[in-house]
């Protein structure tokens, strides 16, 4: 077989696999494949590719509805947790003294909630974005608070940004000072941010492939 023959056959292969070429071309390809192992291998791998592409699940209406319901449910729960946490911890956080056991439990539940939420929803685009935005705010706020505590500078703006840490994490004041609290919150928030950032990028890449 000459090289040109192979090239012609390879041009025809996609049509041949789809069963879309004329009888004459089909016979020609078949005859060539019998005698040319290279083209036969190519045909096998092209057929496999087409099968895999056909096997990619298409999201049907029902699935999309369930997906949307999960997303809305997730966002409502997240909002409820944030509001409950604000309601319980704000007073103590503004006074600044040690936290009580109720505030400690609130902070622990806040951390557990976001941990579970982030892991469970890591493949659901809008929820990963929700988690990513909150973790980004949390990380900025916690690092800002830590720097503010260590340098004692930053004024009103630093105090304002740190609210996003000082209120939800206030329960840790049950057994630590503000500086340690901001340090712990920084570590937790950065870990959270890296995790959500990783899954957010993964989802973006999958979207690009489709
Ligand atoms: Zn060939």
Boltz pocket constraint, residues with backbone or C-beta under 6 A from the ligand:
constraints:
  - pocket:
      binder: B
      contacts: [[A, 1], [A, 2], [A, 5], [A, 6], [A, 9], [A, 32], [A, 36], [A, 38], [A, 39]]
      max_distance: 6.0
